[in-house]
Amino acid sequence: MKKLTNKEEEVMQVLWKLKKAFVKDIIEELPEPRPHYNTASTIVRLLEERGFVSHKAYGNAHQYYPIVSKRDYTRHFMGDVLANYFDNSLKRMVAFFAEEEELSEEEAQEIIRLIEKKNE
C-alpha cells in the first residue's frame, strides 16, 4: 500500500467519516480553500485507480466509498513511521511523544492501562 498525498489523505478522511459520498459532498467537507469540482473529482478517481475507493453509479453520477479502512491505512502508515523514524522500537516512539508532546500523568497512566490490558 502506497502512502497517500496530503490532498488524497484529506479526501480519504472525508470518505472515512461519511462512509459514502458524491464528489460535491466531499468538497463540502474539505477545509477552505476548497478545491474546484474537477480537481476533487480527479483526486477521487486517482484514489479509485490506486485501490483505495470504489463507486456505485447512478446514471452519470458516482457515489464513492472507501474500500481501504482507516484502521488498515493507519496500521500501514504507522508501521512505516515506526520503521523509518524509530528503528521499529515502540519504546523509542512512546518516549519521543512523551517528551515532545508533554504527556500528562493521566495520559501516561492510560497508556500503561492499555498495555496491561493487552498483555492480559
KERODREN-777189 format. One record per residue (C-alpha): residue number from 0; chain; x, y, z. Coordinates in steps of 0.1 Angstrom, whole numbers, plus 5000, padded with zeros to 4 digits. Example, Ala and Ser with C-alpha at 12.3 -4.5 7.8 and 13.67 -1.06 7.14 Angstrom:
2
+-----+--------+------+------+------+
! num ! cadena !   px !   py !   pz !
+-----+--------+------+------+------+
!   0 !      A ! 5123 ! 4955 ! 5078 !
!   1 !      A ! 5137 ! 4989 ! 5071 !
+-----+--------+------+------+------+
END
This chain:
120
+-----+--------+------+------+------+
! num ! cadena !   px !   py !   pz !
+-----+--------+------+------+------+
!   0 !      A ! 5000 ! 5000 ! 5000 !
!   1 !      A ! 5014 ! 5034 ! 4990 !
!   2 !      A ! 5013 ! 5064 ! 5011 !
!   3 !      A ! 4987 ! 5089 ! 5002 !
!   4 !      A ! 4995 ! 5125 ! 4992 !
!   5 !      A ! 4982 ! 5152 ! 5016 !
!   6 !      A ! 4953 ! 5160 ! 4993 !
!   7 !      A ! 4944 ! 5123 ! 4988 !
!   8 !      A ! 4945 ! 5119 ! 5026 !
!   9 !      A ! 4922 ! 5148 ! 5031 !
!  10 !      A ! 4897 ! 5132 ! 5007 !
!  11 !      A ! 4900 ! 5098 ! 5024 !
!  12 !      A ! 4894 ! 5114 ! 5058 !
!  13 !      A ! 4861 ! 5127 ! 5045 !
!  14 !      A ! 4852 ! 5094 ! 5029 !
!  15 !      A ! 4860 ! 5075 ! 5061 !
!  16 !      A ! 4839 ! 5100 ! 5080 !
!  17 !      A ! 4809 ! 5100 ! 5056 !
!  18 !      A ! 4812 ! 5063 ! 5046 !
!  19 !      A ! 4799 ! 5072 ! 5011 !
!  20 !      A ! 4797 ! 5104 ! 4992 !
!  21 !      A ! 4793 ! 5121 ! 4959 !
!  22 !      A ! 4822 ! 5145 ! 4949 !
!  23 !      A ! 4801 ! 5175 ! 4958 !
!  24 !      A ! 4796 ! 5161 ! 4993 !
!  25 !      A ! 4833 ! 5155 ! 4997 !
!  26 !      A ! 4841 ! 5191 ! 4986 !
!  27 !      A ! 4816 ! 5205 ! 5012 !
!  28 !      A ! 4835 ! 5187 ! 5040 !
!  29 !      A ! 4870 ! 5198 ! 5029 !
!  30 !      A ! 4886 ! 5228 ! 5046 !
!  31 !      A ! 4890 ! 5262 ! 5028 !
!  32 !      A ! 4902 ! 5269 ! 5003 !
!  33 !      A ! 4881 ! 5241 ! 4988 !
!  34 !      A ! 4892 ! 5225 ! 4955 !
!  35 !      A ! 4873 ! 5230 ! 4923 !
!  36 !      A ! 4849 ! 5202 ! 4914 !
!  37 !      A ! 4872 ! 5189 ! 4886 !
!  38 !      A ! 4902 ! 5188 ! 4909 !
!  39 !      A ! 4883 ! 5169 ! 4936 !
!  40 !      A ! 4869 ! 5145 ! 4910 !
!  41 !      A ! 4904 ! 5138 ! 4897 !
!  42 !      A ! 4917 ! 5131 ! 4932 !
!  43 !      A ! 4888 ! 5106 ! 4938 !
!  44 !      A ! 4894 ! 5089 ! 4905 !
!  45 !      A ! 4931 ! 5085 ! 4913 !
!  46 !      A ! 4922 ! 5070 ! 4947 !
!  47 !      A ! 4899 ! 5046 ! 4929 !
!  48 !      A ! 4927 ! 5036 ! 4904 !
!  49 !      A ! 4951 ! 5031 ! 4934 !
!  50 !      A ! 4925 ! 5008 ! 4951 !
!  51 !      A ! 4915 ! 5030 ! 4980 !
!  52 !      A ! 4879 ! 5037 ! 4969 !
!  53 !      A ! 4852 ! 5023 ! 4947 !
!  54 !      A ! 4819 ! 5037 ! 4934 !
!  55 !      A ! 4783 ! 5029 ! 4927 !
!  56 !      A ! 4770 ! 5046 ! 4896 !
!  57 !      A ! 4736 ! 5064 ! 4895 !
!  58 !      A ! 4733 ! 5073 ! 4858 !
!  59 !      A ! 4761 ! 5098 ! 4852 !
!  60 !      A ! 4767 ! 5104 ! 4890 !
!  61 !      A ! 4791 ! 5083 ! 4910 !
!  62 !      A ! 4788 ! 5077 ! 4948 !
!  63 !      A ! 4822 ! 5068 ! 4962 !
!  64 !      A ! 4831 ! 5048 ! 4993 !
!  65 !      A ! 4863 ! 5036 ! 5009 !
!  66 !      A ! 4875 ! 5001 ! 5003 !
!  67 !      A ! 4906 ! 5005 ! 5025 !
!  68 !      A ! 4896 ! 5011 ! 5061 !
!  69 !      A ! 4910 ! 5039 ! 5082 !
!  70 !      A ! 4924 ! 5014 ! 5106 !
!  71 !      A ! 4942 ! 4994 ! 5079 !
!  72 !      A ! 4957 ! 5025 ! 5064 !
!  73 !      A ! 4967 ! 5038 ! 5099 !
!  74 !      A ! 4983 ! 5004 ! 5107 !
!  75 !      A ! 5003 ! 5005 ! 5075 !
!  76 !      A ! 5013 ! 5042 ! 5078 !
!  77 !      A ! 5023 ! 5039 ! 5115 !
!  78 !      A ! 5043 ! 5008 ! 5107 !
!  79 !      A ! 5063 ! 5029 ! 5082 !
!  80 !      A ! 5067 ! 5057 ! 5108 !
!  81 !      A ! 5079 ! 5032 ! 5134 !
!  82 !      A ! 5104 ! 5016 ! 5110 !
!  83 !      A ! 5117 ! 5048 ! 5094 !
!  84 !      A ! 5119 ! 5071 ! 5124 !
!  85 !      A ! 5121 ! 5049 ! 5155 !
!  86 !      A ! 5141 ! 5018 ! 5143 !
!  87 !      A ! 5110 ! 4996 ! 5149 !
!  88 !      A ! 5111 ! 5005 ! 5186 !
!  89 !      A ! 5078 ! 5012 ! 5202 !
!  90 !      A ! 5097 ! 5023 ! 5233 !
!  91 !      A ! 5115 ! 5050 ! 5213 !
!  92 !      A ! 5083 ! 5061 ! 5197 !
!  93 !      A ! 5064 ! 5064 ! 5230 !
!  94 !      A ! 5094 ! 5082 ! 5246 !
!  95 !      A ! 5095 ! 5106 ! 5217 !
!  96 !      A ! 5059 ! 5116 ! 5221 !
!  97 !      A ! 5061 ! 5116 ! 5259 !
!  98 !      A ! 5089 ! 5142 ! 5256 !
!  99 !      A ! 5077 ! 5162 ! 5226 !
! 100 !      A ! 5040 ! 5164 ! 5234 !
! 101 !      A ! 5044 ! 5169 ! 5272 !
! 102 !      A ! 5024 ! 5137 ! 5280 !
! 103 !      A ! 5003 ! 5143 ! 5312 !
! 104 !      A ! 5004 ! 5119 ! 5341 !
! 105 !      A ! 4968 ! 5109 ! 5333 !
! 106 !      A ! 4977 ! 5101 ! 5296 !
! 107 !      A ! 5007 ! 5081 ! 5308 !
! 108 !      A ! 4986 ! 5061 ! 5332 !
! 109 !      A ! 4961 ! 5054 ! 5304 !
! 110 !      A ! 4989 ! 5041 ! 5281 !
! 111 !      A ! 5000 ! 5019 ! 5309 !
! 112 !      A ! 4965 ! 5006 ! 5314 !
! 113 !      A ! 4961 ! 4999 ! 5277 !
! 114 !      A ! 4994 ! 4979 ! 5277 !
! 115 !      A ! 4985 ! 4959 ! 5308 !
! 116 !      A ! 4950 ! 4951 ! 5293 !
! 117 !      A ! 4967 ! 4940 ! 5260 !
! 118 !      A ! 4991 ! 4917 ! 5279 !
! 119 !      A ! 4963 ! 4900 ! 5300 !
+-----+--------+------+------+------+
END
